[in-house]
């Protein structure tokens, strides 16, 4: 990962503050490197390599998109411009267009002053670590290869959302007539981005009557009504609105719609960790097969897997790491504890739209309320903390801390994870921010926070010791 104070280049994309690190010259450098890389991988063809581009509703999105699209065309790449589109919609469009790659212009859960280039390969998946490193090295070495005047890329545009929704409804697990028979009422928090457009359209197609879809912040202005990450302290309007409307559930997404959070009919927030658990419970009632999630995800998925007699596999944090592990074990479903659900029957990417379809179908199939399903899920408490990246190399810092614990309880697949009988702690450098993350889980909220605080303090002690050495 390459990083400075305001620009982070990693497998999760090129991310920074607009006008304070992510400026037009950076966009040109990385889009040029990516376009050249895609064109070279596509090999000699009669037509230039195609790249799909979509963006969320951030106010900087259109300006960034114009720079990116112009640069890609200058590299000899045809561009399919989806305009405002969710990340999973762009991922699926790469496959539909048989494109050489894709770029999603979105900083996901970061505040609105941030933006990012999230890079996709020809499979509509985030770049592997090796692919990402190749593009970053090319960008840092200014190794783009512009096309001649008679070989510039062409431009087309389309709305890819209808086809995305069509493919969800075509899944054999989804029955809109059965969902419609439930006469469900749903509140949607679209965080003033593309989810405010996509979720209501999906709900209508799934059989939820137009008058039963209640929208909060669904205008895609890009000015977020609250912090963008779908966490309980950011969604107090939604938790209040669901019982006020007498609704059956509430849905919240992040600005690029790859993360889904849920609120039950009582106004209770279901921890994001439970989105993938609920999706797995639904799927395992229909078919068998492995599930893959990352090391920072709750043990609740393991408990649910035990109920169904199915295996769970763990990967390093990062969507592409989960996807690669899913392919290796032929998983029927995957996800991350941030509200991400990955259904390989549709595409290998986190998709809040397919997660929504699963939840509504689960309610229709069981005849239970979301609250009843929530109460039946395994429950743990999680605490999430962080500290600024220290001057000490993170690998050295975590190795030093790990020396104090039994090797049988450690995983060094991604940073350092320490397992205890009823709890665990995971410490790793972030892919999206210049911080060291500290995640802890325990049976109680106080226990989880105590564990996170303990290891944050231990990390700080080791920083001081290594600095003094």
QUIKA-V892359 format. One line per field, one symbol per residue. ss: DSSP state (A for helix, B for strand, O for the rest). Layout:
ss->???
//
This chain:
ss->OBBOOOBBBBOOBBBBBBOOOBOAAAAAAAAAAAAAAAAAAAOOOOOOOBBBBBBOOOOOAAAAAAAAAAAAAAOOOBBBBBBBOOAAAAAAAAAAOOOOBBBBBOOOOOOOOBBBBBBBOOOOOBOOAAAAAAAAAAAAOOOOOOOOAAAOOOBBBOOOAAAAAAAAAOOOOOOAAAAAOOOOOBBBBOOOOOAAAAAAAAAAAOOOOAAABBBBOOOOOOOOOOOOOOOAAAOAAAAAAAAAOOOOBBBBBOOOOOOBBBBBOOOOBBOOAAAAAAAAAAAAOOOOOOBBBBOOOOOAAAAAAAAAOOOBBBBOOOAAAAAAAAAAAOOOBBBBOOOBBBOOOOOOOBOAAAAAAAAAAAAAAAOOOAAAAAAAOOOOBBBBBBBBOOOOOAAAAAAAAAOOOOAAABBOOOOBBBBOOOOBBBBBBOOOOOBBBBBBBBOOAAAAAAAAAAAAAAAAAAAAAAAAO
//
